[in-house]
Amino acid sequence: MDLTDLAFGNLRFLLELEKDEIILSNRRNFYKQDEFVQVDNIQELEHTLYFTFNHLLRMGNNHEINFKELLNEIDDAINKVYENEHFQELLEGDDDFTLLVGDIDHRFRDVKDEFLNKTICNRLMDQFVHFSETIGKFMRVNHLVLMELNGLDDYDEEEEEEDGDEDYEEEEEGDEDYEEEDDEEDDDEEEEGEENPNLIYSDAEESEGDDKKDN
């Protein structure tokens, strides 16, 4: 049996509990004792009570149930425990059992106060987050289904890496060509800037040439 169903079943049992009924427990299940037979069943009762209430109090994030109504039912069930004569005898005669029931009661008060102190905005935000998570899961599943239907589930990432490497190599080759062109232009500029040494004459040679012309 599902643990949640088991916890709700125990809750229904406690809500219908009469004051004079004797309650026993076995493997997290409550049951009524038809005939009075003294049975040392207190550890099973403690375990079942602790499991039932703590499991139900942790269901505040379950948006499929009305947690406010659940808290009201838990409150009524705790009152049934205090009102039952058999439980009253255990509370009066066993300190460990009293401590356990008191811990459950305090835990319930804390959860209830926390829930009631939440503003309407926080509750709407919780619902919005839950709705967003649901839509996100739906979109992811829908994407995977479309990929499979279109035959894109065997997409090879290595091809993309190879294409990226080729583009990178082409960019490097382009950079090298650009650098070679720059070097050639620099060489041309240097050659244009140099003067022909054969066209350089000293002042002495120019004066000798003038004297020869005069003679």
C-alpha positions, 0 to 999 in steps of 0.5 A: 500500500502507498504510504500516503494512502496509509496515512490518510487511512489512519487519519480517517480512523482517528476521526471516527474514533470513539471515547471508549474504544481501545486502539491497537496497531500493527505495521503502521495500521490502526485497528480496534480491539473487539474484546478487552485483552491487555496487550503491550502494544504501546511501541506500535502505537507510538510508531503509527502515530508518529508516522501518520501525523508527520507524513501528513504534515509534510504534504504542504507542497502537494498542490493536489490537496487542500492543505488548509482542510487537511490541517483542520482534520489533523487538529480534530484527529489530535483532539480525538487522541486526547479524548480517547480513554485508552490513550488517556491511560497511556498519557498518564502512565507513560512519560515517553508516550506523553512526550511523543504525543506532545511533540506531534502536537507542537509540530502541528502548531508550528506547521499550521502557524507557518501556513496561516502566516503565508500571504496570498502573494506567497501562495500564488507564487508557489502555485506559479512556480509549480505551474512553471515547472510543469510547463518546463517539463512538458516543453522538454518532453515535447522537444525530445519527441519532435527531435525523434520524429524528425530523425534528429536524435542522431545529431553528431556533435563531432561534425559541428566541432569539425566545421568549427575547426575548418572555419578557424583554420580558414581564419588563420590562413586569411590572417597569414595572407593579410600579414604577407600583403602587409610585408610586401607593401612595407618592402615597396615603400622602403624601395620607393623611399631609397635614393639611387646612389648613382645619382648622388654627386658631391659638390666638388664634382659639380664644380669641376664640371662647371670649369670644364664647360667654361674652358 
